[in-house]
Amino acid sequence: MGLNNLRPPTGMKHPKKRIGRGQGSGNGKTAGRGHKGAKSRSGFKFKRGFEGGQMPLHRRVPKRGFHNPFRVEYEVVNLDMLGVKFDAGTTVTPDLLRERGLVARGKQRIKVLGRGEVGKALTVHAHKFSGTAAQKIAAAGGATEQLP
């Protein structure tokens, strides 16, 4: 076996179909384009989304609602989960939250919400905190640091 005798599998390569090269080729005369109509003419191009005169999908489907392109998505973590997963005195960072499986890998920003109790002094680094979450962390002897 060498590079000089490598061959593609049989049936993988086949000659290009030569269209419009006379009746004997089997693809002469109309050259597979059928008879008459726009599609048989040279230079014909469909418009984007054209459906043969039928009302195109992008015009049939009703427009609804509003999509805010500037919306900022946050992955949420509640205090009760922080209390379960971390020991007292731990510095909780977004990377540590991803490592422990509290936050999905794809999401970038993290918000801490105030459900449950912490019961431990934790230093929490996150992009946003709800008011009650910040109060409860401070009451438990911990600290919050907001990331940019």
GIDAUR-V856472 format. One record per backbone hydrogen bond with DSSP energy under -0.5 kcal/mol. NH is the residue of the N-H (numbers start at 0). CO is the residue of the C=O. If there is no record, write none. Layout:
# GIDAUR-V856472
((NH | CO) (NH | CO))
This chain:
# GIDAUR-V856472
((4 | 1) (5 | 2) (11 | 8) (17 | 15) (18 | 16) (19 | 26) (24 | 21) (25 | 22) (26 | 21) (30 | 27) (32 | 29) (39 | 36) (40 | 36) (40 | 37) (43 | 40) (49 | 46) (50 | 53) (53 | 50) (58 | 55) (59 | 55) (60 | 56) (67 | 65) (68 | 66) (70 | 67) (72 | 70) (74 | 108) (75 | 73) (76 | 110) (78 | 112) (79 | 114) (80 | 77) (81 | 77) (82 | 78) (83 | 79) (84 | 80) (85 | 81) (88 | 120) (89 | 86) (91 | 89) (91 | 122) (92 | 90) (96 | 92) (97 | 93) (98 | 94) (99 | 95) (100 | 97) (101 | 96) (102 | 96) (110 | 74) (111 | 127) (112 | 76) (112 | 110) (121 | 119) (122 | 89) (123 | 121) (123 | 142) (124 | 91) (124 | 122) (125 | 123) (125 | 144) (126 | 109) (127 | 109) (129 | 111) (133 | 129) (134 | 130) (135 | 131) (136 | 132) (137 | 133) (138 | 134) (139 | 135) (140 | 137) (141 | 136) (142 | 121) (144 | 123) (146 | 125))
